[in-house]
Amino acid sequence: MSNAMSLNTPQGANLPWYRHRWPWLLMLGPFIVIMGGLYLGYLAFSQPDALVVGDYYKKGKAINQDLRRDQAATALGVAVGLRYDAARGVLTGKLELPAGHQERSVQIHLAHATQPAKDVVLTVAPDADGVFGTPLALLERSRWQVLVEGEKRDWRLEGVWQWPAQHEIEIRADAPAPAN
């Protein structure tokens, strides 16, 4: 009878649990999930979040000063048109100012939507007609925040440029309100 019992029992039935492969295979899934969670936790705490500003209170207070510059651009009726030629690597544009008002230099800030390290700041010198051009090595496919400021930082224009979906952009200050 002992021969019959030994024939019906599986070969590894008397081995301890850790000698079987199925418990280990079943534990592999939760182990992979735990390791992935630890890696994502490491990434979350070691990489800075570029979208959140640390001094948000100061930035909020500065908005009022920026609104004053927007109102100055509206009063002047400032407008700018920008176009990027990727083949030549040149950013060209035209600055429209009222008669008698001329800027010797204008600062153009192209801010990348998510990565501040890719921001571009250019200083251009428009000619008497307001036309300018400046070399720009590569403008990445992205949504760019465009900020154009006068030489004395007394006015500014803001806009959004989806390049290359938009080959060119025109930013205009709001039309001045009629005088009463």
N, CA, C and O of each residue as an XYZ file, in Angstrom:
720
protein
N       0.810     -1.180      0.000
C       0.000      0.000      0.000
C       0.867      1.264      0.000
O       0.471      2.296     -0.542
N       1.998      1.177      0.585
C       2.870      2.336      0.593
C       3.352      2.660     -0.811
O       3.615      3.824     -1.112
N       3.475      1.653     -1.685
C       3.839      1.900     -3.079
C       2.742      2.665     -3.790
O       3.041      3.549     -4.592
N       1.491      2.359     -3.526
C       0.371      3.032     -4.170
C       0.301      4.483     -3.732
O       0.013      5.354     -4.554
N       0.553      4.767     -2.472
C       0.502      6.143     -1.988
C       1.640      6.961     -2.569
O       1.450      8.130     -2.903
N       2.775      6.391     -2.689
C       3.901      7.141     -3.236
C       3.714      7.424     -4.714
O       4.273      8.396     -5.222
N       2.942      6.605     -5.421
C       2.696      6.864     -6.832
C       1.688      7.984     -7.035
O       1.751      8.676     -8.051
N       0.757      8.190     -6.103
C      -0.284      9.204     -6.252
C       0.147     10.581     -5.738
O      -0.489     11.566     -6.110
N       1.159     10.707     -4.931
C       1.590     12.009     -4.413
C       2.518     12.670     -5.433
O       3.369     12.006     -6.026
N       2.351     13.977     -5.635
C       3.235     14.676     -6.566
C       4.681     14.611     -6.088
O       4.961     14.366     -4.915
N       5.574     14.834     -7.018
C       6.991     14.646     -6.740
C       7.515     15.612     -5.673
O       8.292     15.196     -4.814
N       7.110     16.896     -5.702
C       7.649     17.856     -4.741
C       6.700     18.185     -3.626
O       6.807     19.270     -3.054
N       5.765     17.305     -3.276
C       4.744     17.627     -2.277
C       5.338     17.802     -0.893
O       4.763     18.538     -0.091
N       6.404     17.197     -0.581
C       6.979     17.299      0.758
C       7.993     18.425      0.884
O       8.588     18.595      1.948
N       8.209     19.209     -0.188
C       9.160     20.324     -0.129
C       8.524     21.512      0.590
O       7.306     21.678      0.537
N       9.347     22.363      1.278
C       8.795     23.566      1.906
C       8.329     24.575      0.829
O       8.739     24.483     -0.328
N       7.474     25.529      1.221
C       6.852     26.452      0.272
C       7.870     27.248     -0.540
O       7.653     27.487     -1.728
N       8.961     27.658      0.070
C       9.932     28.505     -0.629
C      10.743     27.760     -1.677
O      11.503     28.380     -2.419
N      10.597     26.445     -1.753
C      11.287     25.667     -2.771
C      10.435     25.504     -4.025
O      10.911     24.984     -5.034
N       9.170     25.947     -3.968
C       8.286     25.891     -5.132
C       8.390     27.210     -5.896
O       8.672     28.246     -5.292
N       8.170     27.193     -7.198
C       8.286     28.416     -7.991
C       7.018     29.259     -7.976
O       7.124     30.469     -8.176
N       5.832     28.711     -7.754
C       4.588     29.464     -7.845
C       4.463     30.564     -6.793
O       4.019     31.657     -7.145
N       4.817     30.353     -5.550
C       4.739     31.481     -4.605
C       5.628     32.647     -5.035
O       5.248     33.811     -4.904
N       6.811     32.322     -5.548
C       7.722     33.387     -5.997
C       7.165     34.113     -7.209
O       7.276     35.335     -7.310
N       6.573     33.378     -8.117
C       5.982     33.982     -9.309
C       4.805     34.874     -8.923
O       4.632     35.947     -9.502
N       4.002     34.450     -7.963
C       2.883     35.263     -7.508
C       3.345     36.506     -6.750
O       2.659     37.527     -6.785
N       4.471     36.449     -6.077
C       4.995     37.612     -5.346
C       5.709     38.592     -6.264
O       5.945     39.734     -5.871
N       6.058     38.177     -7.473
C       6.793     39.041     -8.393
C       5.978     40.268     -8.794
O       6.531     41.365     -8.884
N       4.676     40.108     -9.036
C       3.828     41.242     -9.427
C       3.812     42.349     -8.395
O       4.138     43.489     -8.727
N       3.439     42.056     -7.133
C       3.466     43.116     -6.118
C       4.860     43.710     -5.904
O       4.983     44.901     -5.616
N       5.897     42.904     -6.040
C       7.262     43.413     -5.884
C       7.575     44.446     -6.966
O       8.167     45.486     -6.679
N       7.177     44.160     -8.209
C       7.423     45.103     -9.306
C       6.647     46.399     -9.067
O       7.172     47.484     -9.321
N       5.421     46.304     -8.589
C       4.617     47.496     -8.309
C       5.263     48.329     -7.195
O       5.304     49.556     -7.291
N       5.754     47.694     -6.169
C       6.404     48.421     -5.069
C       7.666     49.116     -5.563
O       7.909     50.272     -5.217
N       8.471     48.431     -6.364
C       9.703     49.044     -6.880
C       9.373     50.221     -7.804
O      10.045     51.252     -7.759
N       8.342     50.069     -8.640
C       7.926     51.176     -9.510
C       7.446     52.363     -8.698
O       7.746     53.508     -9.038
N       6.705     52.109     -7.633
C       6.246     53.190     -6.762
C       7.393     53.909     -6.084
O       7.373     55.134     -5.963
N       8.390     53.167     -5.643
C       9.565     53.785     -5.025
C      10.324     54.648     -6.034
O      10.806     55.729     -5.693
N      10.427     54.169     -7.274
C      11.117     54.943     -8.310
C      10.343     56.226     -8.626
O      10.946     57.292     -8.757
N       9.028     56.137     -8.750
C       8.228     57.336     -9.015
C       8.299     58.312     -7.842
O       8.321     59.525     -8.049
N       8.334     57.798     -6.623
C       8.508     58.664     -5.463
C       9.843     59.381     -5.502
O       9.927     60.569     -5.192
N      10.889     58.658     -5.883
C      12.215     59.276     -6.022
C      12.172     60.393     -7.071
O      12.699     61.480     -6.837
N      11.549     60.131     -8.220
C      11.460     61.158     -9.261
C      10.670     62.372     -8.785
O      11.052     63.509     -9.061
N       9.584     62.140     -8.080
C       8.734     63.245     -7.621
C       9.474     64.156     -6.641
O       9.286     65.373     -6.673
N      10.303     63.592     -5.782
C      10.972     64.411     -4.782
C      12.334     64.920     -5.214
O      12.844     65.862     -4.607
N      12.940     64.342     -6.228
C      14.276     64.783     -6.637
C      14.248     65.766     -7.797
O      15.218     66.501     -7.980
N      13.182     65.812     -8.589
C      13.109     66.704     -9.745
C      12.295     67.940     -9.384
O      11.187     67.806     -8.864
N      12.813     69.140     -9.645
C      12.045     70.351     -9.333
C      10.863     70.497    -10.287
O      10.942     70.116    -11.455
N       9.795     71.041     -9.787
C       8.603     71.273    -10.593
C       8.702     72.674    -11.177
O       8.587     73.658    -10.447
N       8.910     72.772    -12.468
C       9.138     74.057    -13.114
C       7.866     74.894    -13.223
O       7.949     76.090    -13.503
N       6.719     74.313    -13.016
C       5.476     75.045    -13.197
C       5.062     75.820    -11.948
O       4.194     76.687    -12.037
N       5.645     75.539    -10.808
C       5.258     76.195     -9.573
C       6.340     77.196     -9.188
O       7.522     76.857     -9.141
N       5.928     78.426     -8.916
C       6.864     79.477     -8.546
C       6.960     79.515     -7.034
O       5.940     79.528     -6.345
N       8.173     79.533     -6.513
C       8.377     79.526     -5.075
C       7.912     80.806     -4.403
O       7.334     80.754     -3.317
N       8.147     81.942     -5.018
C       7.761     83.221     -4.416
C       6.484     83.750     -5.068
O       6.462     84.853     -5.615
N       5.428     82.950     -5.001
C       4.177     83.294     -5.679
C       3.566     84.578     -5.136
O       2.878     85.279     -5.879
N       3.788     84.908     -3.884
C       3.211     86.123     -3.320
C       3.836     87.357     -3.970
O       3.131     88.294     -4.345
N       5.167     87.349     -4.101
C       5.847     88.473     -4.752
C       5.427     88.576     -6.216
O       5.235     89.675     -6.736
N       5.287     87.436     -6.872
C       4.848     87.446     -8.270
C       3.449     88.030     -8.373
O       3.151     88.770     -9.310
N       2.593     87.704     -7.422
C       1.233     88.233     -7.436
C       1.213     89.741     -7.242
O       0.426     90.438     -7.881
N       2.075     90.251     -6.364
C       2.153     91.699     -6.162
C       2.704     92.399     -7.396
O       2.353     93.547     -7.669
N       3.564     91.716     -8.142
C       4.156     92.330     -9.336
C       3.161     92.429    -10.477
O       3.403     93.157    -11.439
N       2.048     91.715    -10.393
C       1.056     91.773    -11.467
C       0.528     93.188    -11.638
O       0.312     93.636    -12.765
N       0.316     93.897    -10.534
C      -0.192     95.263    -10.638
C       0.774     96.161    -11.394
O       0.347     97.012    -12.174
N       2.078     95.979    -11.170
C       3.062     96.765    -11.906
C       3.032     96.404    -13.387
O       3.178     97.275    -14.245
N       2.842     95.115    -13.689
C       2.780     94.689    -15.078
C       1.553     95.251    -15.775
O       1.611     95.582    -16.960
N       0.436     95.365    -15.053
C      -0.772     95.934    -15.642
C      -0.554     97.386    -16.049
O      -1.109     97.847    -17.046
N       0.249     98.099    -15.281
C       0.559     99.491    -15.622
C       1.300     99.557    -16.961
O       1.054    100.453    -17.768
N       2.202     98.609    -17.191
C       2.943     98.590    -18.461
C       2.031     98.184    -19.623
O       2.201     98.666    -20.743
N       1.061     97.297    -19.356
C       0.089     96.940    -20.388
C      -0.753     98.153    -20.780
O      -1.041     98.368    -21.957
N      -1.141     98.940    -19.782
C      -1.934    100.136    -20.045
C      -1.122    101.167    -20.823
O      -1.671    101.881    -21.662
N       0.182    101.251    -20.552
C       1.045    102.176    -21.304
C       1.135    101.743    -22.773
O       1.125    102.588    -23.668
N       1.222    100.450    -23.020
C       1.254     99.949    -24.405
C      -0.061    100.241    -25.103
O      -0.071    100.570    -26.289
N      -1.168    100.127    -24.386
C      -2.475    100.432    -24.960
C      -2.570    101.917    -25.295
O      -3.074    102.283    -26.357
N      -2.094    102.765    -24.404
C      -2.138    104.208    -24.642
C      -1.300    104.591    -25.859
O      -1.670    105.493    -26.611
N      -0.183    103.913    -26.052
C       0.677    104.199    -27.204
C       0.148    103.558    -28.487
O       0.442    104.037    -29.582
N      -0.628    102.483    -28.361
C      -1.095    101.760    -29.549
C       0.017    100.927    -30.170
O       0.145    100.873    -31.393
N       0.816    100.282    -29.340
C       1.963     99.499    -29.797
C       1.492     98.165    -30.378
O       0.537     97.557    -29.893
N       2.186     97.729    -31.426
C       1.930     96.415    -32.013
C       3.255     95.859    -32.515
O       4.158     96.613    -32.879
N       3.365     94.534    -32.531
C       4.574     93.882    -33.040
C       4.164     92.633    -33.803
O       3.250     91.913    -33.401
N       4.847     92.392    -34.896
C       4.652     91.170    -35.667
C       5.959     90.398    -35.692
O       7.015     90.981    -35.940
N       5.906     89.098    -35.440
C       7.104     88.260    -35.428
C       6.935     87.115    -36.410
O       5.837     86.587    -36.586
N       8.042     86.737    -37.050
C       8.054     85.598    -37.965
C       9.404     84.909    -37.808
O      10.449     85.557    -37.744
N       9.357     83.579    -37.747
C      10.603     82.813    -37.609
C      10.830     82.005    -38.874
O       9.963     81.243    -39.303
N      12.002     82.178    -39.464
C      12.410     81.415    -40.648
C      13.398     80.349    -40.171
O      14.567     80.638    -39.919
N      12.908     79.113    -40.053
C      13.736     78.029    -39.525
C      14.878     77.673    -40.470
O      15.957     77.287    -40.019
N      14.653     77.799    -41.768
C      15.694     77.446    -42.743
C      16.908     78.360    -42.607
O      18.048     77.905    -42.695
N      16.660     79.642    -42.394
C      17.762     80.595    -42.245
C      18.172     80.792    -40.786
O      19.256     81.307    -40.512
N      17.319     80.388    -39.854
C      17.604     80.585    -38.429
C      17.541     82.045    -38.038
O      18.410     82.543    -37.322
N      16.488     82.745    -38.517
C      16.366     84.177    -38.273
C      14.949     84.500    -37.795
O      13.961     84.031    -38.360
N      14.878     85.304    -36.752
C      13.611     85.844    -36.273
C      13.512     87.269    -36.789
O      14.366     88.104    -36.491
N      12.468     87.549    -37.564
C      12.269     88.886    -38.108
C      10.969     89.450    -37.549
O      10.108     88.711    -37.072
N      10.847     90.756    -37.616
C       9.633     91.358    -37.109
C       9.524     92.820    -37.458
O      10.428     93.426    -38.033
N       8.381     93.363    -37.086
C       8.115     94.790    -37.310
C       7.418     95.332    -36.080
O       6.424     94.775    -35.614
N       7.951     96.423    -35.563
C       7.409     97.091    -34.396
C       6.664     98.326    -34.865
O       7.227     99.166    -35.567
N       5.403     98.440    -34.481
C       4.589     99.604    -34.848
C       4.409    100.481    -33.615
O       3.865    100.062    -32.593
N       4.890    101.715    -33.754
C       4.785    102.703    -32.679
C       4.129    103.956    -33.242
O       4.136    104.162    -34.455
N       3.565    104.793    -32.382
C       2.979    106.035    -32.889
C       4.063    106.957    -33.447
O       5.240    106.841    -33.105
N       3.635    107.875    -34.313
C       4.581    108.815    -34.921
C       5.290    109.612    -33.826
O       4.677    110.055    -32.855
N       6.576    109.778    -34.010
C       7.375    110.539    -33.059
C       7.907    109.713    -31.895
O       8.703    110.212    -31.100
N       7.489    108.484    -31.784
C       7.978    107.625    -30.697
C       8.862    106.542    -31.314
O       8.399    105.760    -32.145
N      10.116    106.495    -30.914
C      11.051    105.511    -31.463
C      11.762    104.793    -30.333
O      12.110    105.399    -29.320
N      11.972    103.520    -30.509
C      12.718    102.720    -29.539
C      14.048    102.337    -30.163
O      14.086    101.834    -31.286
N      15.153    102.575    -29.435
C      16.458    102.160    -29.944
C      16.646    100.659    -29.844
O      17.307    100.049    -30.685
N      16.057    100.061    -28.801
C      16.140     98.608    -28.654
C      14.858     98.094    -28.005
O      14.177     98.801    -27.262
N      14.564     96.854    -28.314
C      13.377     96.190    -27.787
C      13.817     94.810    -27.310
O      14.606     94.136    -27.971
N      13.301     94.401    -26.162
C      13.635     93.065    -25.654
C      12.474     92.120    -25.935
O      11.320     92.422    -25.627
N      12.802     90.962    -26.529
C      11.819     89.928    -26.828
C      12.165     88.718    -25.981
O      13.267     88.177    -26.065
N      11.206     88.299    -25.162
C      11.395     87.141    -24.287
C      10.450     86.052    -24.764
O       9.230     86.208    -24.716
N      11.027     84.943    -25.228
C      10.245     83.775    -25.624
C      10.363     82.756    -24.497
O      11.421     82.160    -24.295
N       9.273     82.562    -23.768
C       9.280     81.669    -22.611
C       8.662     80.331    -22.998
O       7.522     80.275    -23.459
N       9.413     79.265    -22.809
C       8.923     77.913    -23.087
C       7.789     77.595    -22.121
O       7.804     78.033    -20.971
N       6.819     76.840    -22.588
C       5.618     76.571    -21.788
C       5.917     75.806    -20.502
O       5.270     76.050    -19.484
N       6.879     74.889    -20.523
C       7.104     74.054    -19.336
C       8.547     73.984    -18.872
O       8.800     73.539    -17.752
N       9.506     74.408    -19.692
C      10.910     74.241    -19.327
C      11.639     75.587    -19.367
O      12.038     76.039    -20.440
N      11.816     76.228    -18.213
C      12.462     77.540    -18.177
C      13.881     77.542    -18.731
O      14.366     78.590    -19.157
N      14.552     76.409    -18.736
C      15.920     76.360    -19.263
C      15.942     76.628    -20.768
O      16.989     76.981    -21.312
N      14.818     76.468    -21.442
C      14.756     76.682    -22.885
C      14.265     78.082    -23.261
O      14.062     78.366    -24.442
N      14.072     78.952    -22.277
C      13.643     80.319    -22.564
C      14.714     81.046    -23.375
O      15.907     80.770    -23.253
N      14.253     81.982    -24.205
C      15.152     82.761    -25.061
C      14.863     84.242    -24.818
O      13.709     84.668    -24.849
N      15.918     85.020    -24.577
C      15.783     86.469    -24.425
C      16.639     87.120    -25.498
O      17.843     86.875    -25.576
N      16.014     87.951    -26.327
C      16.702     88.610    -27.429
C      16.542     90.120    -27.300
O      15.475     90.604    -26.924
N      17.587     90.853    -27.606
C      17.506     92.306    -27.686
C      17.723     92.682    -29.142
O      18.749     92.354    -29.736
N      16.738     93.376    -29.708
C      16.803     93.745    -31.121
C      16.755     95.264    -31.239
O      16.248     95.963    -30.362
N      17.299     95.752    -32.352
C      17.317     97.188    -32.630
C      16.519     97.446    -33.902
O      17.028     97.226    -35.002
N      15.273     97.911    -33.771
C      14.477     98.187    -34.971
C      15.019     99.398    -35.721
O      15.542    100.334    -35.116
N      14.887     99.370    -37.050
C      15.318    100.519    -37.843
C      14.233    101.605    -37.785
O      13.289    101.494    -37.002
N      14.362    102.639    -38.598
C      13.421    103.768    -38.562
C      11.997    103.337    -38.902
O      11.035    103.955    -38.446
N      11.859    102.276    -39.701
C      10.524    101.774    -40.055
C      10.010    100.756    -39.046
O       8.883    100.280    -39.180
N      10.799    100.414    -38.052
C      10.395     99.452    -37.031
C      10.730     98.015    -37.385
O      10.342     97.103    -36.656
N      11.444     97.784    -38.490
C      11.782     96.435    -38.931
C      13.067     95.982    -38.248
O      14.005     96.762    -38.083
N      13.096     94.723    -37.858
C      14.289     94.168    -37.222
C      14.434     92.702    -37.598
O      13.490     92.062    -38.062
N      15.626     92.192    -37.388
C      15.926     90.778    -37.599
C      17.081     90.381    -36.696
O      17.995     91.169    -36.453
N      17.031     89.156    -36.205
C      18.095     88.685    -35.326
C      18.255     87.183    -35.494
O      17.267     86.477    -35.696
N      19.478     86.686    -35.416
C      19.662     85.232    -35.534
C      19.067     84.504    -34.326
O      19.174     84.955    -33.186
N      18.448     83.384    -34.611
C      17.880     82.523    -33.572
C      18.098     81.095    -34.033
O      17.457     80.626    -34.974
N      19.013     80.410    -33.359
C      19.484     79.098    -33.815
C      18.353     78.110    -34.044
O      18.221     77.573    -35.144
N      17.550     77.864    -33.049
C      16.496     76.863    -33.200
C      15.348     77.214    -32.286
O      15.532     77.424    -31.088
N      14.173     77.275    -32.854
C      12.968     77.506    -32.073
C      12.224     76.182    -32.013
O      11.707     75.697    -33.019
N      12.179     75.614    -30.832
C      11.590     74.291    -30.645
C      10.079     74.331    -30.891
O       9.419     75.341    -30.643
N       9.550     73.209    -31.383
C       8.100     73.078    -31.545
C       7.473     73.135    -30.165
O       7.675     72.239    -29.346
N       6.717     74.181    -29.911
C       6.133     74.328    -28.582
C       5.142     75.474    -28.580
O       4.923     76.145    -29.588
N       4.563     75.671    -27.435
C       3.705     76.820    -27.174
C       4.569     77.814    -26.421
O       5.007     77.540    -25.303
N       4.816     78.958    -27.022
C       5.713     79.958    -26.446
C       4.910     81.137    -25.911
O       3.980     81.615    -26.560
N       5.278     81.594    -24.728
C       4.754     82.852    -24.201
C       5.685     83.935    -24.727
O       6.896     83.859    -24.520
N       5.144     84.935    -25.399
C       5.953     86.003    -25.983
C       5.735     87.266    -25.168
O       4.601     87.669    -24.913
N       6.840     87.887    -24.763
C       6.804     89.143    -24.025
C       7.732     90.114    -24.741
O       8.927     89.854    -24.878
N       7.183     91.227    -25.194
C       7.965     92.258    -25.884
C       7.925     93.505    -25.016
O       6.853     93.987    -24.650
N       9.114     94.025    -24.689
C       9.211     95.187    -23.812
C      10.022     96.283    -24.468
O      10.940     96.024    -25.246
N       9.663     97.518    -24.138
C      10.398     98.669    -24.632
C      11.745     98.798    -23.952
O      12.046     98.111    -22.975
N      12.539     99.690    -24.491
C      13.908     99.890    -23.999
C      13.947    100.254    -22.515
O      14.797     99.758    -21.776
N      13.038    101.110    -22.082
C      13.014    101.548    -20.683
C      12.081    100.704    -19.834
O      11.854    101.021    -18.667
N      11.545     99.650    -20.392
C      10.600     98.759    -19.706
C       9.347     99.514    -19.247
O       8.740     99.178    -18.230
N       8.973    100.541    -20.022
C       7.801    101.332    -19.654
C       6.519    100.812    -20.308
O       5.427    101.230    -19.923
N       6.626     99.922    -21.277
C       5.471     99.276    -21.893
C       5.811     97.834    -22.211
O       6.983     97.464    -22.288
N       4.780     97.023    -22.396
C       5.015     95.635    -22.759
C       3.802     95.090    -23.510
O       2.675     95.559    -23.353
N       4.083     94.082    -24.329
C       3.049     93.329    -25.050
C       3.223     91.858    -24.709
O       4.347     91.373    -24.579
N       2.119     91.158    -24.567
C       2.176     89.728    -24.274
C       1.303     88.982    -25.259
O       0.269     89.476    -25.708
N       1.750     87.769    -25.587
C       0.963     86.916    -26.461
C       1.424     85.473    -26.367
O       2.400     85.156    -25.686
N       0.708     84.614    -27.058
C       1.016     83.187    -27.093
C       1.255     82.805    -28.540
O       0.482     83.166    -29.428
N       2.344     82.061    -28.769
C       2.730     81.665    -30.119
C       2.878     80.152    -30.168
O       3.732     79.582    -29.488
N       2.051     79.511    -30.965
C       2.128     78.061    -31.168
C       2.985     77.838    -32.415
O       2.470     77.811    -33.533
N       4.286     77.680    -32.218
C       5.156     77.492    -33.372
C       5.417     76.008    -33.565
O       5.681     75.344    -32.562
N       5.370     75.442    -34.716
C       5.251     75.971    -36.065
C       3.823     76.004    -36.613
O       3.635     76.308    -37.791
N       2.822     75.704    -35.803
C       1.442     75.773    -36.294
C       1.127     77.185    -36.779
O       0.430     77.357    -37.779
N       1.632     78.189    -36.081
C       1.515     79.582    -36.518
C       2.890     80.012    -37.027
O       3.848     80.065    -36.255
N       2.990     80.316    -38.300
C       4.285     80.727    -38.852
C       4.680     82.115    -38.380
O       5.863     82.439    -38.274
N       3.686     82.918    -38.101
C       3.969     84.258    -37.607
C       2.905     84.645    -36.597
O       1.837     84.037    -36.525
N       3.218     85.664    -35.822
C       2.287     86.117    -34.791
C       2.266     87.641    -34.802
O       3.283     88.294    -35.038
N       1.090     88.188    -34.544
C       0.961     89.632    -34.392
C       0.332     89.885    -33.022
O      -0.719     89.341    -32.684
N       1.004     90.721    -32.256
C       0.524     91.072    -30.927
C       0.221     92.558    -30.928
O       1.085     93.375    -31.243
N      -0.991     92.901    -30.580
C      -1.443     94.294    -30.543
C      -1.920     94.643    -29.161
O      -2.581     93.843    -28.499
N      -1.585     95.842    -28.723
C      -2.167     96.346    -27.485
C      -3.631     96.646    -27.762
O      -4.009     96.959    -28.891
N      -4.442     96.550    -26.733
C      -5.850     96.883    -26.905
C      -5.973     98.308    -27.418
O      -5.148     99.165    -27.101
N      -7.000     98.554    -28.207
C      -7.209     99.896    -28.734
C      -7.473    100.852    -27.579
O      -8.205    100.512    -26.649
N      -6.887    102.039    -27.628
C      -7.097    102.989    -26.539
C      -8.564    103.375    -26.436
O      -9.268    103.473    -27.441
N      -9.003    103.585    -25.233
C     -10.397    103.983    -25.006
C     -10.597    105.419    -25.478
O      -9.711    106.255    -25.300
N     -11.754    105.718    -26.081
C     -11.985    107.092    -26.546
C     -12.088    108.063    -25.368
O     -12.630    107.726    -24.315
N     -11.563    109.260    -25.564
C     -11.582    110.279    -24.498
C     -12.990    110.849    -24.374
O     -13.692    111.015    -25.372
N     -13.401    111.150    -23.131
C     -14.749    111.717    -22.909
C     -14.717    113.202    -23.020
O     -15.749    113.855    -22.865
